[in-house]
Amino acid sequence: MKQVYLSLIAAVSLAVASPVAAADCFADYKAKQDSPLRLHYGVLEIRGACTAGSATNEAAQRLSAQGWTLLNVVSVFGPEGLDQRKNSAGQYFLRF
C-alpha cells in the first residue's frame, strides 16, 4: 500500500511540475541595434509564464545579451502560430 501511495505522489508531482505550457509558448517581437541602425522581426520561445509581461521581460534580457534592444512584443501564441511566422522571421526564427 505504501509503495502505491508513493508512486501516486510521484506521478502527481511530475504532472504538476511539467513545463508543458511554458514549452509551448512563443512570442514574436521587433528589435533594433544602433550605429548603424538595424531592425529585425523575430520569434522566440518563452520559458517562463506565457504572458505578454513575461515575454517582454524574457525577450528584452535575451536580446540585450546579444546587443539588441527590444522595441515591442507583437503577440504571444502557441505552437499553432509558428508556421505562419517562420518566413517573416527568417534568420531570427527561434534564434534567441
C-alpha positions as CSV (number, residue, x, y, z in Angstrom):
1,M,0.0,0.0,0.0
2,K,2.8,2.4,0.9
3,Q,4.5,1.8,-2.5
4,V,1.3,2.5,-4.3
5,Y,0.9,5.7,-2.4
6,L,4.5,6.8,-3.1
7,S,4.0,6.0,-6.8
8,L,0.9,8.1,-6.9
9,I,2.6,11.1,-5.2
10,A,5.5,10.8,-7.7
11,A,3.1,10.8,-10.7
12,V,1.1,13.8,-9.5
13,S,4.4,15.7,-8.8
14,L,5.6,15.1,-12.3
15,A,2.3,16.2,-13.8
16,V,2.2,19.4,-11.8
17,A,5.9,20.2,-12.3
18,S,5.8,19.6,-16.1
19,P,6.6,22.7,-18.1
20,V,4.2,21.8,-20.9
21,A,2.6,25.3,-21.0
22,A,5.9,27.1,-20.9
23,A,7.4,24.9,-23.6
24,D,4.5,25.6,-25.9
25,C,4.6,29.4,-25.6
26,F,6.2,31.7,-28.2
27,A,6.3,35.4,-28.8
28,D,7.0,37.5,-31.9
29,Y,8.8,40.8,-31.5
30,K,10.6,43.7,-33.1
31,A,14.1,44.7,-32.1
32,K,16.8,47.2,-33.1
33,Q,20.5,48.0,-32.9
34,D,22.0,51.4,-33.2
35,S,25.1,52.7,-35.1
36,P,24.3,51.7,-37.7
37,L,20.5,51.3,-37.3
38,R,19.4,47.7,-37.9
39,L,15.9,46.4,-37.3
40,H,14.6,42.9,-37.2
41,Y,11.4,40.9,-36.6
42,G,11.8,37.6,-34.8
43,V,10.2,34.7,-32.9
44,L,11.4,33.3,-29.7
45,E,10.3,30.6,-27.3
46,I,9.1,31.8,-23.9
47,R,10.4,29.7,-21.0
48,G,8.6,31.5,-18.2
49,A,4.9,32.3,-17.8
50,C,3.0,32.5,-21.1
51,T,2.0,36.2,-20.7
52,A,2.8,39.4,-22.6
53,G,4.6,40.7,-19.5
54,S,6.8,37.7,-19.1
55,A,7.5,37.5,-22.8
56,T,8.6,41.2,-22.8
57,N,11.0,40.7,-19.9
58,E,12.4,37.5,-21.2
59,A,12.8,38.9,-24.8
60,A,14.4,42.1,-23.6
61,Q,17.0,40.2,-21.5
62,R,17.9,37.7,-24.2
63,L,18.1,40.3,-26.9
64,S,20.1,42.7,-24.8
65,A,22.7,40.0,-24.1
66,Q,23.3,39.9,-27.9
67,G,23.4,43.7,-28.4
68,W,19.8,44.2,-29.5
69,T,17.1,46.4,-27.9
70,L,13.5,45.1,-27.8
71,L,11.1,47.5,-29.4
72,N,7.9,45.6,-28.6
73,V,6.4,42.1,-28.3
74,V,3.9,41.8,-31.1
75,S,2.0,38.8,-29.7
76,V,2.2,35.7,-27.5
77,F,1.0,32.5,-29.1
78,G,1.2,28.7,-29.0
79,P,2.8,26.3,-31.5
80,E,-0.1,26.6,-33.9
81,G,1.3,30.1,-34.8
82,L,4.8,29.1,-35.6
83,D,4.4,28.1,-39.3
84,Q,2.7,31.4,-40.3
85,R,5.6,33.4,-38.8
86,K,8.6,31.4,-39.9
87,N,9.2,33.0,-43.2
88,S,8.7,36.6,-41.9
89,A,11.2,36.0,-39.0
90,G,13.8,34.4,-41.4
91,Q,17.2,34.1,-39.6
92,Y,15.6,35.4,-36.4
93,F,13.1,32.5,-36.1
94,L,13.8,30.9,-32.7
95,R,17.4,32.4,-32.7
96,F,17.3,33.9,-29.2
